[in-house]
Amino acid sequence: MPLNLEQKRKKQAVSLTPLIDVVFILLLFFMLTSSFVAWRTLDTPMPAPDASQTPEQDKQDPLMFELRGNDGQVWFDGRSISVSNSDQIRDIVHNNKDRLFVLEAADEVSLQTLMTLADQLKLQGAEKLSIANAFNESQP
């Protein structure tokens, strides 16, 4: 019988420690770079029904808020109001609680500016809110 002087080789085991370290670092990276913002929705009414089906209280003229730019100013009844001035907006909303508030924005107004005004009106108690030219096709 031949003499075998070679040592038996141990099986090489794959260490999972570096893999776990990499997964942990990736988990930390994505947790720290992600932003967890609570998404809010803003209810806007569907297009108005026919005038024959409109209740009497809705036949009043709507109150128009006009956004001409992204400067934080909204035009109402011929005067400029700051969107951040919640006192003036609250007074307007409370004096006209049952009226329809219509937001009209120029083409260059960003969606964020429009939604900031809509959010401000909703926070002050406006129940009926509509966007006037949201679905108009831009003309060349």
CNS distance restraints for C-alpha pairs under 8 A (distance, minus, plus):
assign (resid  16 and name CA) (resid  20 and name CA) 6.18 0.50 0.50
assign (resid  17 and name CA) (resid  21 and name CA) 6.19 0.50 0.50
assign (resid  18 and name CA) (resid  22 and name CA) 6.23 0.50 0.50
assign (resid  19 and name CA) (resid  23 and name CA) 6.25 0.50 0.50
assign (resid  20 and name CA) (resid  24 and name CA) 6.06 0.50 0.50
assign (resid  21 and name CA) (resid  25 and name CA) 6.20 0.50 0.50
assign (resid  22 and name CA) (resid  26 and name CA) 6.20 0.50 0.50
assign (resid  23 and name CA) (resid  27 and name CA) 6.09 0.50 0.50
assign (resid  24 and name CA) (resid  28 and name CA) 6.19 0.50 0.50
assign (resid  25 and name CA) (resid  29 and name CA) 6.11 0.50 0.50
assign (resid  26 and name CA) (resid  30 and name CA) 6.25 0.50 0.50
assign (resid  27 and name CA) (resid  31 and name CA) 6.09 0.50 0.50
assign (resid  28 and name CA) (resid  32 and name CA) 6.02 0.50 0.50
assign (resid  29 and name CA) (resid  33 and name CA) 6.11 0.50 0.50
assign (resid  30 and name CA) (resid  34 and name CA) 5.84 0.50 0.50
assign (resid  42 and name CA) (resid 118 and name CA) 8.00 0.50 0.50
assign (resid  42 and name CA) (resid 119 and name CA) 7.24 0.50 0.50
assign (resid  44 and name CA) (resid 128 and name CA) 7.65 0.50 0.50
assign (resid  44 and name CA) (resid 129 and name CA) 5.80 0.50 0.50
assign (resid  44 and name CA) (resid 130 and name CA) 5.79 0.50 0.50
assign (resid  44 and name CA) (resid 131 and name CA) 7.70 0.50 0.50
assign (resid  45 and name CA) (resid 128 and name CA) 7.16 0.50 0.50
assign (resid  45 and name CA) (resid 129 and name CA) 6.61 0.50 0.50
assign (resid  45 and name CA) (resid 130 and name CA) 6.08 0.50 0.50
assign (resid  49 and name CA) (resid  53 and name CA) 6.38 0.50 0.50
assign (resid  49 and name CA) (resid  54 and name CA) 6.52 0.50 0.50
assign (resid  50 and name CA) (resid  54 and name CA) 6.49 0.50 0.50
assign (resid  51 and name CA) (resid  59 and name CA) 8.00 0.50 0.50
assign (resid  54 and name CA) (resid  58 and name CA) 6.26 0.50 0.50
assign (resid  54 and name CA) (resid  59 and name CA) 6.83 0.50 0.50
assign (resid  55 and name CA) (resid  59 and name CA) 6.84 0.50 0.50
assign (resid  56 and name CA) (resid  60 and name CA) 7.82 0.50 0.50
assign (resid  57 and name CA) (resid  98 and name CA) 7.45 0.50 0.50
assign (resid  57 and name CA) (resid  99 and name CA) 7.81 0.50 0.50
assign (resid  58 and name CA) (resid  99 and name CA) 6.91 0.50 0.50
assign (resid  58 and name CA) (resid 100 and name CA) 7.33 0.50 0.50
assign (resid  60 and name CA) (resid  99 and name CA) 7.08 0.50 0.50
assign (resid  61 and name CA) (resid  99 and name CA) 7.83 0.50 0.50
assign (resid  61 and name CA) (resid 100 and name CA) 7.83 0.50 0.50
assign (resid  62 and name CA) (resid  99 and name CA) 6.21 0.50 0.50
assign (resid  62 and name CA) (resid 100 and name CA) 4.87 0.50 0.50
assign (resid  62 and name CA) (resid 101 and name CA) 5.84 0.50 0.50
assign (resid  62 and name CA) (resid 102 and name CA) 6.43 0.50 0.50
assign (resid  63 and name CA) (resid  99 and name CA) 7.04 0.50 0.50
assign (resid  63 and name CA) (resid 100 and name CA) 6.17 0.50 0.50
assign (resid  63 and name CA) (resid 101 and name CA) 4.91 0.50 0.50
assign (resid  63 and name CA) (resid 102 and name CA) 5.94 0.50 0.50
assign (resid  64 and name CA) (resid  76 and name CA) 6.43 0.50 0.50
assign (resid  64 and name CA) (resid  77 and name CA) 7.63 0.50 0.50
assign (resid  64 and name CA) (resid 101 and name CA) 6.16 0.50 0.50
assign (resid  64 and name CA) (resid 102 and name CA) 4.89 0.50 0.50
assign (resid  64 and name CA) (resid 103 and name CA) 6.05 0.50 0.50
assign (resid  64 and name CA) (resid 104 and name CA) 7.03 0.50 0.50
assign (resid  65 and name CA) (resid  74 and name CA) 6.35 0.50 0.50
assign (resid  65 and name CA) (resid  75 and name CA) 5.75 0.50 0.50
assign (resid  65 and name CA) (resid  76 and name CA) 5.10 0.50 0.50
assign (resid  65 and name CA) (resid 101 and name CA) 7.28 0.50 0.50
assign (resid  65 and name CA) (resid 102 and name CA) 6.05 0.50 0.50
assign (resid  65 and name CA) (resid 103 and name CA) 4.89 0.50 0.50
assign (resid  65 and name CA) (resid 104 and name CA) 6.07 0.50 0.50
assign (resid  66 and name CA) (resid  74 and name CA) 5.62 0.50 0.50
assign (resid  66 and name CA) (resid  75 and name CA) 4.94 0.50 0.50
assign (resid  66 and name CA) (resid  76 and name CA) 6.56 0.50 0.50
assign (resid  66 and name CA) (resid 103 and name CA) 6.03 0.50 0.50
assign (resid  66 and name CA) (resid 104 and name CA) 4.79 0.50 0.50
assign (resid  66 and name CA) (resid 105 and name CA) 5.79 0.50 0.50
assign (resid  66 and name CA) (resid 106 and name CA) 7.88 0.50 0.50
assign (resid  67 and name CA) (resid  73 and name CA) 6.91 0.50 0.50
assign (resid  67 and name CA) (resid  74 and name CA) 4.97 0.50 0.50
assign (resid  67 and name CA) (resid  75 and name CA) 6.38 0.50 0.50
assign (resid  67 and name CA) (resid 103 and name CA) 7.51 0.50 0.50
assign (resid  67 and name CA) (resid 104 and name CA) 6.14 0.50 0.50
assign (resid  67 and name CA) (resid 105 and name CA) 4.61 0.50 0.50
assign (resid  67 and name CA) (resid 106 and name CA) 6.22 0.50 0.50
assign (resid  67 and name CA) (resid 109 and name CA) 7.02 0.50 0.50
assign (resid  67 and name CA) (resid 114 and name CA) 7.52 0.50 0.50
assign (resid  68 and name CA) (resid  73 and name CA) 7.80 0.50 0.50
assign (resid  68 and name CA) (resid  74 and name CA) 7.18 0.50 0.50
assign (resid  68 and name CA) (resid  75 and name CA) 7.79 0.50 0.50
assign (resid  68 and name CA) (resid 105 and name CA) 6.22 0.50 0.50
assign (resid  68 and name CA) (resid 106 and name CA) 5.27 0.50 0.50
assign (resid  68 and name CA) (resid 108 and name CA) 7.84 0.50 0.50
assign (resid  68 and name CA) (resid 109 and name CA) 6.77 0.50 0.50
assign (resid  69 and name CA) (resid  73 and name CA) 7.45 0.50 0.50
assign (resid  69 and name CA) (resid 105 and name CA) 7.99 0.50 0.50
assign (resid  69 and name CA) (resid 106 and name CA) 6.94 0.50 0.50
assign (resid  69 and name CA) (resid 108 and name CA) 6.50 0.50 0.50
assign (resid  69 and name CA) (resid 109 and name CA) 5.17 0.50 0.50
assign (resid  70 and name CA) (resid 108 and name CA) 7.85 0.50 0.50
assign (resid  70 and name CA) (resid 109 and name CA) 5.55 0.50 0.50
assign (resid  70 and name CA) (resid 110 and name CA) 6.69 0.50 0.50
assign (resid  70 and name CA) (resid 113 and name CA) 6.16 0.50 0.50
assign (resid  72 and name CA) (resid  82 and name CA) 5.81 0.50 0.50
assign (resid  72 and name CA) (resid  83 and name CA) 5.48 0.50 0.50
assign (resid  72 and name CA) (resid  84 and name CA) 7.36 0.50 0.50
assign (resid  72 and name CA) (resid 113 and name CA) 7.23 0.50 0.50
assign (resid  73 and name CA) (resid  80 and name CA) 6.17 0.50 0.50
assign (resid  73 and name CA) (resid  81 and name CA) 5.57 0.50 0.50
assign (resid  73 and name CA) (resid  82 and name CA) 4.57 0.50 0.50
assign (resid  73 and name CA) (resid  83 and name CA) 5.77 0.50 0.50
assign (resid  74 and name CA) (resid  80 and name CA) 5.65 0.50 0.50
assign (resid  74 and name CA) (resid  81 and name CA) 5.27 0.50 0.50
assign (resid  74 and name CA) (resid  82 and name CA) 6.18 0.50 0.50
assign (resid  74 and name CA) (resid  83 and name CA) 6.33 0.50 0.50
assign (resid  75 and name CA) (resid  79 and name CA) 5.49 0.50 0.50
assign (resid  75 and name CA) (resid  80 and name CA) 4.53 0.50 0.50
assign (resid  75 and name CA) (resid  81 and name CA) 6.12 0.50 0.50
assign (resid  76 and name CA) (resid  80 and name CA) 6.39 0.50 0.50
assign (resid  76 and name CA) (resid  81 and name CA) 7.06 0.50 0.50
assign (resid  81 and name CA) (resid  85 and name CA) 7.19 0.50 0.50
assign (resid  81 and name CA) (resid  88 and name CA) 7.53 0.50 0.50
assign (resid  83 and name CA) (resid  89 and name CA) 7.83 0.50 0.50
assign (resid  83 and name CA) (resid 116 and name CA) 7.69 0.50 0.50
assign (resid  83 and name CA) (resid 117 and name CA) 6.04 0.50 0.50
assign (resid  83 and name CA) (resid 120 and name CA) 7.41 0.50 0.50
assign (resid  84 and name CA) (resid 120 and name CA) 7.94 0.50 0.50
assign (resid  85 and name CA) (resid  89 and name CA) 6.67 0.50 0.50
assign (resid  86 and name CA) (resid  90 and name CA) 5.81 0.50 0.50
assign (resid  86 and name CA) (resid 120 and name CA) 7.35 0.50 0.50
assign (resid  86 and name CA) (resid 124 and name CA) 7.62 0.50 0.50
assign (resid  87 and name CA) (resid  91 and name CA) 6.24 0.50 0.50
assign (resid  88 and name CA) (resid  92 and name CA) 6.32 0.50 0.50
assign (resid  89 and name CA) (resid  93 and name CA) 6.16 0.50 0.50
assign (resid  89 and name CA) (resid 120 and name CA) 7.86 0.50 0.50
assign (resid  89 and name CA) (resid 121 and name CA) 6.96 0.50 0.50
assign (resid  89 and name CA) (resid 124 and name CA) 7.16 0.50 0.50
assign (resid  90 and name CA) (resid  94 and name CA) 6.00 0.50 0.50
assign (resid  90 and name CA) (resid 121 and name CA) 7.74 0.50 0.50
assign (resid  90 and name CA) (resid 124 and name CA) 5.25 0.50 0.50
assign (resid  90 and name CA) (resid 125 and name CA) 7.71 0.50 0.50
assign (resid  91 and name CA) (resid  95 and name CA) 6.06 0.50 0.50
assign (resid  92 and name CA) (resid  96 and name CA) 6.26 0.50 0.50
assign (resid  93 and name CA) (resid  97 and name CA) 5.54 0.50 0.50
assign (resid  93 and name CA) (resid 121 and name CA) 7.33 0.50 0.50
assign (resid  93 and name CA) (resid 124 and name CA) 6.69 0.50 0.50
assign (resid  93 and name CA) (resid 125 and name CA) 6.62 0.50 0.50
assign (resid  93 and name CA) (resid 126 and name CA) 5.92 0.50 0.50
assign (resid  94 and name CA) (resid 125 and name CA) 7.46 0.50 0.50
assign (resid  97 and name CA) (resid 125 and name CA) 7.61 0.50 0.50
assign (resid  97 and name CA) (resid 126 and name CA) 6.48 0.50 0.50
assign (resid  97 and name CA) (resid 127 and name CA) 7.42 0.50 0.50
assign (resid  98 and name CA) (resid 127 and name CA) 7.42 0.50 0.50
assign (resid  98 and name CA) (resid 128 and name CA) 7.55 0.50 0.50
assign (resid  99 and name CA) (resid 128 and name CA) 6.90 0.50 0.50
assign (resid 100 and name CA) (resid 127 and name CA) 7.87 0.50 0.50
assign (resid 100 and name CA) (resid 128 and name CA) 4.95 0.50 0.50
assign (resid 100 and name CA) (resid 129 and name CA) 5.93 0.50 0.50
assign (resid 100 and name CA) (resid 130 and name CA) 7.35 0.50 0.50
assign (resid 101 and name CA) (resid 126 and name CA) 7.49 0.50 0.50
assign (resid 101 and name CA) (resid 128 and name CA) 6.10 0.50 0.50
assign (resid 101 and name CA) (resid 129 and name CA) 4.85 0.50 0.50
assign (resid 101 and name CA) (resid 130 and name CA) 6.22 0.50 0.50
assign (resid 102 and name CA) (resid 129 and name CA) 5.97 0.50 0.50
assign (resid 102 and name CA) (resid 130 and name CA) 4.81 0.50 0.50
assign (resid 102 and name CA) (resid 131 and name CA) 5.60 0.50 0.50
assign (resid 102 and name CA) (resid 132 and name CA) 5.94 0.50 0.50
assign (resid 103 and name CA) (resid 114 and name CA) 7.77 0.50 0.50
assign (resid 103 and name CA) (resid 118 and name CA) 7.69 0.50 0.50
assign (resid 103 and name CA) (resid 129 and name CA) 7.67 0.50 0.50
assign (resid 103 and name CA) (resid 130 and name CA) 6.21 0.50 0.50
assign (resid 103 and name CA) (resid 131 and name CA) 4.76 0.50 0.50
assign (resid 103 and name CA) (resid 132 and name CA) 5.69 0.50 0.50
assign (resid 104 and name CA) (resid 131 and name CA) 6.19 0.50 0.50
assign (resid 104 and name CA) (resid 132 and name CA) 5.10 0.50 0.50
assign (resid 104 and name CA) (resid 133 and name CA) 6.18 0.50 0.50
assign (resid 105 and name CA) (resid 109 and name CA) 6.13 0.50 0.50
assign (resid 105 and name CA) (resid 114 and name CA) 7.12 0.50 0.50
assign (resid 105 and name CA) (resid 132 and name CA) 7.82 0.50 0.50
assign (resid 105 and name CA) (resid 133 and name CA) 7.12 0.50 0.50
assign (resid 109 and name CA) (resid 113 and name CA) 6.69 0.50 0.50
assign (resid 109 and name CA) (resid 114 and name CA) 7.21 0.50 0.50
assign (resid 110 and name CA) (resid 114 and name CA) 6.58 0.50 0.50
assign (resid 111 and name CA) (resid 115 and name CA) 6.07 0.50 0.50
assign (resid 112 and name CA) (resid 116 and name CA) 6.01 0.50 0.50
assign (resid 113 and name CA) (resid 117 and name CA) 6.45 0.50 0.50
assign (resid 114 and name CA) (resid 118 and name CA) 6.28 0.50 0.50
assign (resid 115 and name CA) (resid 119 and name CA) 5.84 0.50 0.50
assign (resid 116 and name CA) (resid 120 and name CA) 6.12 0.50 0.50
assign (resid 117 and name CA) (resid 121 and name CA) 6.24 0.50 0.50
assign (resid 118 and name CA) (resid 122 and name CA) 6.22 0.50 0.50
assign (resid 118 and name CA) (resid 129 and name CA) 7.55 0.50 0.50
assign (resid 119 and name CA) (resid 123 and name CA) 6.06 0.50 0.50
assign (resid 120 and name CA) (resid 124 and name CA) 6.29 0.50 0.50
assign (resid 121 and name CA) (resid 125 and name CA) 6.52 0.50 0.50
assign (resid 121 and name CA) (resid 126 and name CA) 5.48 0.50 0.50
assign (resid 122 and name CA) (resid 126 and name CA) 4.91 0.50 0.50
assign (resid 122 and name CA) (resid 127 and name CA) 6.84 0.50 0.50
